[in-house]
Amino acid sequence: MYVYISPGDVASLRLGFKKAREYARRMPIFDGELLEGNPTFAKGSSAAYADSGPADISAPNIIYSADDDEAIDTYIRNFGESRVMTFHV
């Protein structure tokens, strides 16, 4: 089943992903990121996943390249298509 996700929605969801990731990586209980169920970033990208421990509260935000944004957008489109729920009333 194909689900259309408007470009405006993708942009909003991309921003939400980035903000949530910044909050999560600063939490004391943070112990690295799971690769499964997340966008795939190029090796060497500043957005590549951390493998351990929380970031300091004053750490700079992750800098995302255009390729990183495209990886997030692709993830959002694929994730949205696989999570469609229908309700019968």
ABEGO torsion letter per residue (X at the ends): XBBBBBAAAAAAAAAAAAAAAAAAAABAABAEBBABGBBBBBBGBAABBBABEBBBAABBBBBBBAAAAAAAAAAAAAAAAAABBBBBX
